[in-house]
Amino acid sequence: MAKRRMLFVGNALIRFAVGTPYIPAPGESILSDGNYTFAPGGRSALSAIAAARLGYDAVLCARVGDDYYGDRLVEVFKNEGLHIANVTVKRECQTGLSLELTEPDGTNREIYFPGANAFLDRTYAEGAMGCYPDAIVASLEADQEAVLRLSALAEEKGIPFFLDGSVRKEAIPKDFPFEKLGATELLILNDEDAKLFSGITPNTEENRKLACYTIRKRFDVRYILLQLGTTGSFIYDGKYFSAISGPESEVVDPAGASEAYTAALIGDYIQSGDLRAAAEFASAVYAASASRHGGYQSLPQKKA
């Protein structure tokens, strides 16, 4: 079977992660013997890389700055086998950056600088359609008008549209206009996202059902899927709910695991048409990624 092409639209950035014994007080300098990593990041970029590593045909639409970090990201994307004709440079602008500080107990703090990501508008999204995708995966981190335009074009051309809502909460408005979206094949959320958009804390199976039902009333979406980490997945199709268990595994570092899950889920689903089986596969991929340190570094590679 020929590979089906996925177009990922959203953020690309450099992720600078630092281990620190504690967060210093104002004016304080500390010596840290922790590790640090400097690697590609951004939800759409990591999902696209994960898709390519898993053997799928992946296209990335993103913007980088006119600087060393932008050049480095483009080089990485090439080496990972992504189609990068739609990764464009924003002149006189810096590449997006995420600075993450993590304490020994796992407490994490992040400073996010969007940089060139803020300039990925509907024009670039429309242009990316020239890659003739078989599926479009848009992140809610992307420009709102770009996401809405992509959904309209997908519906017009009969291309399945997937919406990835598992993003940093400050990047998207609570009142995102879901009702303006075209027909959507799948909305991917985690528990926090479901609470943000429904107002319901999905801490029980009944509350998850209610949260999914509440969100689905707002727009035409075929499936809502809650990604529950190592616990598995929860799917609602407008009539029935399904809980899919994940493999028992130890979480060493969840960074990158959710992006790997998204890539595996959509890649397997558009090939097989079986969402439940795709969710089982994606949970296994999540577990493999979460069992290793790092975000980009932990993305699984398909065995030859």
C-alpha positions as YAML, in Angstrom:
chain: A
units: angstrom
residues:
- id: 1
  name: MET
  ca: [0.00, 0.00, 0.00]
- id: 2
  name: ALA
  ca: [1.34, 3.44, -0.97]
- id: 3
  name: LYS
  ca: [2.16, 5.79, 1.85]
- id: 4
  name: ARG
  ca: [-0.48, 8.43, 2.49]
- id: 5
  name: ARG
  ca: [0.80, 11.96, 2.97]
- id: 6
  name: MET
  ca: [0.21, 13.94, 6.18]
- id: 7
  name: LEU
  ca: [0.53, 17.74, 6.26]
- id: 8
  name: PHE
  ca: [1.41, 19.08, 9.73]
- id: 9
  name: VAL
  ca: [0.77, 22.80, 10.24]
- id: 10
  name: GLY
  ca: [1.94, 24.64, 13.36]
- id: 11
  name: ASN
  ca: [4.95, 25.50, 15.48]
- id: 12
  name: ALA
  ca: [8.65, 24.77, 15.11]
- id: 13
  name: LEU
  ca: [11.15, 25.97, 17.69]
- id: 14
  name: ILE
  ca: [14.31, 25.29, 19.62]
- id: 15
  name: ARG
  ca: [13.72, 23.66, 23.01]
- id: 16
  name: PHE
  ca: [16.34, 24.56, 25.63]
- id: 17
  name: ALA
  ca: [15.75, 22.31, 28.65]
- id: 18
  name: VAL
  ca: [17.76, 22.81, 31.84]
- id: 19
  name: GLY
  ca: [17.94, 20.73, 35.00]
- id: 20
  name: THR
  ca: [18.27, 22.84, 38.14]
- id: 21
  name: PRO
  ca: [18.36, 21.96, 41.87]
- id: 22
  name: TYR
  ca: [15.79, 24.68, 42.53]
- id: 23
  name: ILE
  ca: [14.50, 27.92, 41.05]
- id: 24
  name: PRO
  ca: [16.80, 30.75, 42.21]
- id: 25
  name: ALA
  ca: [15.41, 33.68, 44.16]
- id: 26
  name: PRO
  ca: [15.56, 37.20, 42.63]
- id: 27
  name: GLY
  ca: [19.20, 38.24, 42.33]
- id: 28
  name: GLU
  ca: [20.49, 34.77, 43.24]
- id: 29
  name: SER
  ca: [22.92, 32.78, 41.10]
- id: 30
  name: ILE
  ca: [23.24, 29.03, 41.58]
- id: 31
  name: LEU
  ca: [25.58, 26.33, 40.33]
- id: 32
  name: SER
  ca: [23.76, 23.42, 38.75]
- id: 33
  name: ASP
  ca: [25.18, 19.98, 38.17]
- id: 34
  name: GLY
  ca: [22.09, 19.03, 36.20]
- id: 35
  name: ASN
  ca: [22.02, 18.33, 32.49]
- id: 36
  name: TYR
  ca: [20.77, 20.54, 29.69]
- id: 37
  name: THR
  ca: [19.58, 19.79, 26.17]
- id: 38
  name: PHE
  ca: [19.26, 21.96, 23.11]
- id: 39
  name: ALA
  ca: [17.03, 20.31, 20.52]
- id: 40
  name: PRO
  ca: [14.18, 20.82, 18.04]
- id: 41
  name: GLY
  ca: [10.75, 21.39, 19.54]
- id: 42
  name: GLY
  ca: [7.28, 22.62, 18.73]
- id: 43
  name: ARG
  ca: [4.29, 20.32, 18.69]
- id: 44
  name: SER
  ca: [3.77, 20.18, 14.93]
- id: 45
  name: ALA
  ca: [7.49, 19.87, 14.19]
- id: 46
  name: LEU
  ca: [7.93, 16.97, 16.63]
- id: 47
  name: SER
  ca: [4.78, 15.26, 15.39]
- id: 48
  name: ALA
  ca: [6.02, 15.52, 11.80]
- id: 49
  name: ILE
  ca: [9.44, 14.14, 12.76]
- id: 50
  name: ALA
  ca: [7.80, 11.30, 14.68]
- id: 51
  name: ALA
  ca: [5.65, 10.51, 11.65]
- id: 52
  name: ALA
  ca: [8.71, 10.38, 9.39]
- id: 53
  name: ARG
  ca: [10.57, 8.14, 11.84]
- id: 54
  name: LEU
  ca: [7.60, 5.79, 11.93]
- id: 55
  name: GLY
  ca: [7.74, 5.46, 8.17]
- id: 56
  name: TYR
  ca: [4.93, 7.81, 7.13]
- id: 57
  name: ASP
  ca: [5.10, 10.49, 4.42]
- id: 58
  name: ALA
  ca: [5.25, 13.75, 6.38]
- id: 59
  name: VAL
  ca: [5.12, 17.38, 5.25]
- id: 60
  name: LEU
  ca: [5.73, 20.27, 7.65]
- id: 61
  name: CYS
  ca: [4.34, 23.78, 7.24]
- id: 62
  name: ALA
  ca: [6.04, 26.10, 9.75]
- id: 63
  name: ARG
  ca: [8.10, 29.28, 9.99]
- id: 64
  name: VAL
  ca: [11.59, 29.79, 11.38]
- id: 65
  name: GLY
  ca: [13.68, 32.88, 11.97]
- id: 66
  name: ASP
  ca: [16.54, 34.27, 9.93]
- id: 67
  name: ASP
  ca: [19.18, 33.04, 12.37]
- id: 68
  name: TYR
  ca: [21.42, 30.10, 13.27]
- id: 69
  name: TYR
  ca: [18.63, 28.26, 15.06]
- id: 70
  name: GLY
  ca: [16.37, 28.49, 12.03]
- id: 71
  name: ASP
  ca: [19.13, 27.12, 9.81]
- id: 72
  name: ARG
  ca: [19.73, 24.31, 12.31]
- id: 73
  name: LEU
  ca: [16.05, 23.35, 12.41]
- id: 74
  name: VAL
  ca: [15.82, 23.22, 8.62]
- id: 75
  name: GLU
  ca: [18.89, 20.98, 8.52]
- id: 76
  name: VAL
  ca: [17.36, 18.64, 11.11]
- id: 77
  name: PHE
  ca: [14.08, 18.48, 9.21]
- id: 78
  name: LYS
  ca: [15.95, 17.54, 6.03]
- id: 79
  name: ASN
  ca: [17.92, 14.83, 7.80]
- id: 80
  name: GLU
  ca: [14.73, 13.41, 9.30]
- id: 81
  name: GLY
  ca: [13.20, 13.00, 5.85]
- id: 82
  name: LEU
  ca: [10.50, 15.68, 6.07]
- id: 83
  name: HIS
  ca: [9.22, 17.53, 3.05]
- id: 84
  name: ILE
  ca: [10.23, 21.12, 3.90]
- id: 85
  name: ALA
  ca: [9.20, 23.24, 0.91]
- id: 86
  name: ASN
  ca: [6.65, 24.85, 3.25]
- id: 87
  name: VAL
  ca: [9.11, 25.58, 6.08]
- id: 88
  name: THR
  ca: [9.76, 29.25, 5.35]
- id: 89
  name: VAL
  ca: [12.08, 31.88, 6.81]
- id: 90
  name: LYS
  ca: [10.71, 35.07, 8.37]
- id: 91
  name: ARG
  ca: [13.32, 37.74, 7.66]
- id: 92
  name: GLU
  ca: [14.53, 39.97, 10.49]
- id: 93
  name: CYS
  ca: [12.89, 37.67, 13.02]
- id: 94
  name: GLN
  ca: [14.16, 35.14, 15.53]
- id: 95
  name: THR
  ca: [13.29, 31.46, 15.60]
- id: 96
  name: GLY
  ca: [10.83, 30.40, 18.29]
- id: 97
  name: LEU
  ca: [12.35, 29.30, 21.60]
- id: 98
  name: SER
  ca: [11.17, 27.36, 24.63]
- id: 99
  name: LEU
  ca: [13.24, 27.62, 27.83]
- id: 100
  name: GLU
  ca: [12.29, 24.92, 30.34]
- id: 101
  name: LEU
  ca: [13.58, 24.66, 33.90]
- id: 102
  name: THR
  ca: [13.05, 21.33, 35.67]
- id: 103
  name: GLU
  ca: [13.72, 20.64, 39.34]
- id: 104
  name: PRO
  ca: [14.67, 17.19, 40.72]
- id: 105
  name: ASP
  ca: [11.08, 16.47, 41.79]
- id: 106
  name: GLY
  ca: [9.85, 17.05, 38.24]
- id: 107
  name: THR
  ca: [8.47, 20.55, 38.81]
- id: 108
  name: ASN
  ca: [8.68, 22.29, 35.47]
- id: 109
  name: ARG
  ca: [8.59, 25.95, 34.46]
- id: 110
  name: GLU
  ca: [8.67, 27.26, 30.91]
- id: 111
  name: ILE
  ca: [9.28, 30.54, 29.13]
- id: 112
  name: TYR
  ca: [7.95, 30.46, 25.58]
- id: 113
  name: PHE
  ca: [9.03, 32.91, 22.88]
- id: 114
  name: PRO
  ca: [6.95, 32.40, 19.69]
- id: 115
  name: GLY
  ca: [9.30, 34.29, 17.35]
- id: 116
  name: ALA
  ca: [8.63, 33.40, 13.69]
- id: 117
  name: ASN
  ca: [5.77, 31.09, 14.68]
- id: 118
  name: ALA
  ca: [3.60, 34.17, 15.17]
- id: 119
  name: PHE
  ca: [3.80, 34.82, 11.43]
- id: 120
  name: LEU
  ca: [2.39, 31.54, 10.15]
- id: 121
  name: ASP
  ca: [-0.84, 32.96, 8.74]
- id: 122
  name: ARG
  ca: [-3.53, 31.65, 6.39]
- id: 123
  name: THR
  ca: [-1.47, 32.57, 3.31]
- id: 124
  name: TYR
  ca: [1.23, 30.05, 4.22]
- id: 125
  name: ALA
  ca: [-1.35, 27.46, 5.24]
- id: 126
  name: GLU
  ca: [-3.14, 27.80, 1.91]
- id: 127
  name: GLY
  ca: [0.15, 27.51, 0.04]
- id: 128
  name: ALA
  ca: [0.97, 24.26, 1.80]
- id: 129
  name: MET
  ca: [-2.05, 22.62, 0.20]
- id: 130
  name: GLY
  ca: [0.06, 22.39, -2.96]
- id: 131
  name: CYS
  ca: [1.75, 19.28, -1.50]
- id: 132
  name: TYR
  ca: [-1.50, 17.35, -2.20]
- id: 133
  name: PRO
  ca: [-1.96, 15.88, 1.29]
- id: 134
  name: ASP
  ca: [-4.11, 12.89, 2.12]
- id: 135
  name: ALA
  ca: [-4.67, 14.28, 5.62]
- id: 136
  name: ILE
  ca: [-4.21, 17.67, 7.29]
- id: 137
  name: VAL
  ca: [-3.11, 17.90, 10.91]
- id: 138
  name: ALA
  ca: [-3.47, 21.42, 12.30]
- id: 139
  name: SER
  ca: [-2.35, 22.45, 15.77]
- id: 140
  name: LEU
  ca: [-4.31, 24.95, 17.82]
- id: 141
  name: GLU
  ca: [-0.96, 26.67, 18.40]
- id: 142
  name: ALA
  ca: [-1.15, 27.87, 14.80]
- id: 143
  name: ASP
  ca: [-2.81, 31.14, 13.78]
- id: 144
  name: GLN
  ca: [-6.57, 30.90, 14.31]
- id: 145
  name: GLU
  ca: [-7.45, 32.12, 10.82]
- id: 146
  name: ALA
  ca: [-4.98, 29.64, 9.32]
- id: 147
  name: VAL
  ca: [-6.62, 26.75, 11.19]
- id: 148
  name: LEU
  ca: [-10.11, 27.83, 10.10]
- id: 149
  name: ARG
  ca: [-9.01, 28.26, 6.49]
- id: 150
  name: LEU
  ca: [-7.35, 24.84, 6.42]
- id: 151
  name: SER
  ca: [-10.50, 23.20, 7.75]
- id: 152
  name: ALA
  ca: [-12.58, 24.90, 5.06]
- id: 153
  name: LEU
  ca: [-10.19, 23.84, 2.29]
- id: 154
  name: ALA
  ca: [-10.08, 20.29, 3.62]
- id: 155
  name: GLU
  ca: [-13.87, 20.05, 3.57]
- id: 156
  name: GLU
  ca: [-14.00, 21.57, 0.09]
- id: 157
  name: LYS
  ca: [-11.46, 19.08, -1.29]
- id: 158
  name: GLY
  ca: [-12.69, 16.05, 0.67]
- id: 159
  name: ILE
  ca: [-9.48, 15.69, 2.68]
- id: 160
  name: PRO
  ca: [-9.78, 14.46, 6.31]
- id: 161
  name: PHE
  ca: [-8.97, 17.26, 8.74]
- id: 162
  name: PHE
  ca: [-7.43, 16.47, 12.15]
- id: 163
  name: LEU
  ca: [-7.24, 19.06, 14.91]
- id: 164
  name: ASP
  ca: [-4.56, 18.68, 17.58]
- id: 165
  name: GLY
  ca: [-5.72, 20.58, 20.66]
- id: 166
  name: SER
  ca: [-3.07, 19.29, 23.09]
- id: 167
  name: VAL
  ca: [-0.98, 22.46, 23.21]
- id: 168
  name: ARG
  ca: [0.25, 24.98, 25.77]
- id: 169
  name: LYS
  ca: [-2.83, 26.62, 27.21]
- id: 170
  name: GLU
  ca: [-1.62, 30.22, 26.89]
- id: 171
  name: ALA
  ca: [-1.31, 29.67, 23.13]
- id: 172
  name: ILE
  ca: [-5.03, 29.23, 22.49]
- id: 173
  name: PRO
  ca: [-8.14, 31.09, 23.62]
- id: 174
  name: LYS
  ca: [-10.67, 29.29, 25.75]
- id: 175
  name: ASP
  ca: [-13.32, 30.58, 23.35]
- id: 176
  name: PHE
  ca: [-11.76, 29.17, 20.17]
- id: 177
  name: PRO
  ca: [-14.57, 29.31, 17.55]
- id: 178
  name: PHE
  ca: [-15.04, 25.59, 16.97]
- id: 179
  name: GLU
  ca: [-18.40, 26.35, 15.37]
- id: 180
  name: LYS
  ca: [-16.57, 28.01, 12.43]
- id: 181
  name: LEU
  ca: [-14.59, 24.87, 11.60]
- id: 182
  name: GLY
  ca: [-15.44, 22.75, 8.59]
- id: 183
  name: ALA
  ca: [-16.12, 19.05, 8.94]
- id: 184
  name: THR
  ca: [-13.42, 17.60, 11.22]
- id: 185
  name: GLU
  ca: [-12.44, 13.94, 11.26]
- id: 186
  name: LEU
  ca: [-10.85, 13.90, 14.70]
- id: 187
  name: LEU
  ca: [-10.18, 16.26, 17.60]
- id: 188
  name: ILE
  ca: [-7.32, 15.13, 19.86]
- id: 189
  name: LEU
  ca: [-7.29, 16.43, 23.44]
- id: 190
  name: ASN
  ca: [-5.94, 15.51, 26.85]
- id: 191
  name: ASP
  ca: [-7.84, 15.84, 30.11]
- id: 192
  name: GLU
  ca: [-6.68, 19.43, 30.67]
- id: 193
  name: ASP
  ca: [-7.80, 20.44, 27.18]
- id: 194
  name: ALA
  ca: [-11.17, 18.79, 27.67]
- id: 195
  name: LYS
  ca: [-11.66, 20.80, 30.86]
- id: 196
  name: LEU
  ca: [-10.58, 24.03, 29.14]
- id: 197
  name: PHE
  ca: [-13.08, 23.69, 26.31]
- id: 198
  name: SER
  ca: [-15.99, 22.07, 28.16]
- id: 199
  name: GLY
  ca: [-15.72, 23.52, 31.67]
- id: 200
  name: ILE
  ca: [-15.98, 19.97, 33.02]
- id: 201
  name: THR
  ca: [-13.19, 18.24, 34.96]
- id: 202
  name: PRO
  ca: [-12.86, 14.83, 33.23]
- id: 203
  name: ASN
  ca: [-11.66, 12.97, 36.31]
- id: 204
  name: THR
  ca: [-14.10, 10.07, 35.93]
- id: 205
  name: GLU
  ca: [-15.43, 8.11, 32.97]
- id: 206
  name: GLU
  ca: [-18.82, 9.80, 33.28]
- id: 207
  name: ASN
  ca: [-17.25, 13.25, 33.34]
- id: 208
  name: ARG
  ca: [-15.15, 12.39, 30.30]
- id: 209
  name: LYS
  ca: [-18.31, 11.39, 28.48]
- id: 210
  name: LEU
  ca: [-20.00, 14.64, 29.48]
- id: 211
  name: ALA
  ca: [-16.96, 16.73, 28.48]
- id: 212
  name: CYS
  ca: [-16.77, 15.07, 25.05]
- id: 213
  name: TYR
  ca: [-20.52, 15.43, 24.55]
- id: 214
  name: THR
  ca: [-20.37, 19.12, 25.47]
- id: 215
  name: ILE
  ca: [-17.50, 19.85, 23.07]
- id: 216
  name: ARG
  ca: [-19.03, 17.86, 20.21]
- id: 217
  name: LYS
  ca: [-22.21, 19.94, 20.34]
- id: 218
  name: ARG
  ca: [-20.16, 22.94, 19.22]
- id: 219
  name: PHE
  ca: [-19.08, 21.73, 15.75]
- id: 220
  name: ASP
  ca: [-19.14, 18.96, 13.17]
- id: 221
  name: VAL
  ca: [-16.50, 16.49, 14.39]
- id: 222
  name: ARG
  ca: [-16.66, 12.77, 13.72]
- id: 223
  name: TYR
  ca: [-14.53, 11.64, 16.67]
- id: 224
  name: ILE
  ca: [-13.21, 13.19, 19.87]
- id: 225
  name: LEU
  ca: [-10.26, 11.39, 21.40]
- id: 226
  name: LEU
  ca: [-8.81, 12.01, 24.85]
- id: 227
  name: GLN
  ca: [-5.17, 10.97, 25.05]
- id: 228
  name: LEU
  ca: [-4.60, 9.75, 28.62]
- id: 229
  name: GLY
  ca: [-0.85, 9.09, 28.70]
- id: 230
  name: THR
  ca: [0.07, 5.58, 29.79]
- id: 231
  name: THR
  ca: [-3.56, 4.95, 30.77]
- id: 232
  name: GLY
  ca: [-4.58, 4.78, 27.12]
- id: 233
  name: SER
  ca: [-7.27, 6.59, 25.12]
- id: 234
  name: PHE
  ca: [-10.94, 7.53, 25.36]
- id: 235
  name: ILE
  ca: [-12.95, 7.85, 22.12]
- id: 236
  name: TYR
  ca: [-16.39, 9.36, 21.50]
- id: 237
  name: ASP
  ca: [-18.06, 9.06, 18.08]
- id: 238
  name: GLY
  ca: [-21.23, 11.02, 18.84]
- id: 239
  name: LYS
  ca: [-23.10, 7.94, 19.98]
- id: 240
  name: TYR
  ca: [-20.74, 5.48, 21.66]
- id: 241
  name: PHE
  ca: [-17.75, 5.76, 23.97]
- id: 242
  name: SER
  ca: [-14.73, 3.45, 23.93]
- id: 243
  name: ALA
  ca: [-11.92, 3.18, 26.46]
- id: 244
  name: ILE
  ca: [-8.67, 1.73, 25.09]
- id: 245
  name: SER
  ca: [-6.07, 0.66, 27.64]
- id: 246
  name: GLY
  ca: [-2.40, 1.49, 27.16]
- id: 247
  name: PRO
  ca: [0.53, -0.86, 27.87]
- id: 248
  name: GLU
  ca: [1.89, -0.89, 31.39]
- id: 249
  name: SER
  ca: [5.09, 1.14, 31.38]
- id: 250
  name: GLU
  ca: [7.21, 3.49, 33.47]
- id: 251
  name: VAL
  ca: [7.25, 7.16, 32.51]
- id: 252
  name: VAL
  ca: [10.82, 8.44, 32.58]
- id: 253
  name: ASP
  ca: [10.16, 11.68, 30.68]
- id: 254
  name: PRO
  ca: [6.82, 12.50, 28.96]
- id: 255
  name: ALA
  ca: [8.37, 15.19, 26.70]
- id: 256
  name: GLY
  ca: [7.76, 14.26, 23.07]
- id: 257
  name: ALA
  ca: [5.55, 11.29, 23.90]
- id: 258
  name: SER
  ca: [2.29, 13.08, 23.15]
- id: 259
  name: GLU
  ca: [3.61, 14.25, 19.77]
- id: 260
  name: ALA
  ca: [4.72, 10.69, 18.97]
- id: 261
  name: TYR
  ca: [1.24, 9.47, 19.94]
- id: 262
  name: THR
  ca: [-0.43, 11.95, 17.57]
- id: 263
  name: ALA
  ca: [1.80, 10.95, 14.65]
- id: 264
  name: ALA
  ca: [1.24, 7.23, 15.23]
- id: 265
  name: LEU
  ca: [-2.50, 7.62, 15.74]
- id: 266
  name: ILE
  ca: [-3.19, 9.62, 12.60]
- id: 267
  name: GLY
  ca: [-0.66, 7.77, 10.46]
- id: 268
  name: ASP
  ca: [-2.10, 4.36, 11.31]
- id: 269
  name: TYR
  ca: [-5.70, 5.57, 11.10]
- id: 270
  name: ILE
  ca: [-5.45, 7.05, 7.59]
- id: 271
  name: GLN
  ca: [-3.80, 3.83, 6.40]
- id: 272
  name: SER
  ca: [-6.15, 1.35, 8.11]
- id: 273
  name: GLY
  ca: [-9.38, 3.26, 8.79]
- id: 274
  name: ASP
  ca: [-9.57, 1.56, 12.21]
- id: 275
  name: LEU
  ca: [-9.39, 4.24, 14.93]
- id: 276
  name: ARG
  ca: [-9.46, 1.81, 17.83]
- id: 277
  name: ALA
  ca: [-6.51, -0.19, 16.46]
- id: 278
  name: ALA
  ca: [-4.71, 3.09, 15.69]
- id: 279
  name: ALA
  ca: [-5.20, 4.22, 19.29]
- id: 280
  name: GLU
  ca: [-3.74, 0.95, 20.58]
- id: 281
  name: PHE
  ca: [-0.69, 1.39, 18.35]
- id: 282
  name: ALA
  ca: [-0.33, 5.04, 19.35]
- id: 283
  name: SER
  ca: [-0.41, 4.14, 23.05]
- id: 284
  name: ALA
  ca: [2.44, 1.70, 22.50]
- id: 285
  name: VAL
  ca: [4.40, 4.42, 20.71]
- id: 286
  name: TYR
  ca: [3.66, 6.84, 23.57]
- id: 287
  name: ALA
  ca: [5.01, 4.33, 26.08]
- id: 288
  name: ALA
  ca: [8.18, 3.80, 24.04]
- id: 289
  name: SER
  ca: [8.83, 7.54, 23.86]
- id: 290
  name: ALA
  ca: [8.00, 8.23, 27.52]
- id: 291
  name: SER
  ca: [10.42, 5.50, 28.63]
- id: 292
  name: ARG
  ca: [13.37, 7.61, 27.44]
- id: 293
  name: HIS
  ca: [14.70, 11.05, 28.32]
- id: 294
  name: GLY
  ca: [14.28, 14.03, 26.04]
- id: 295
  name: GLY
  ca: [11.60, 15.24, 23.66]
- id: 296
  name: TYR
  ca: [13.11, 15.09, 20.18]
- id: 297
  name: GLN
  ca: [15.66, 12.51, 21.34]
- id: 298
  name: SER
  ca: [12.98, 10.11, 22.56]
- id: 299
  name: LEU
  ca: [10.87, 9.94, 19.39]
- id: 300
  name: PRO
  ca: [10.74, 6.26, 18.34]
- id: 301
  name: GLN
  ca: [12.29, 4.96, 15.13]
- id: 302
  name: LYS
  ca: [10.51, 2.34, 13.04]
- id: 303
  name: LYS
  ca: [12.45, -0.94, 12.93]
- id: 304
  name: ALA
  ca: [13.71, -1.91, 9.49]
...
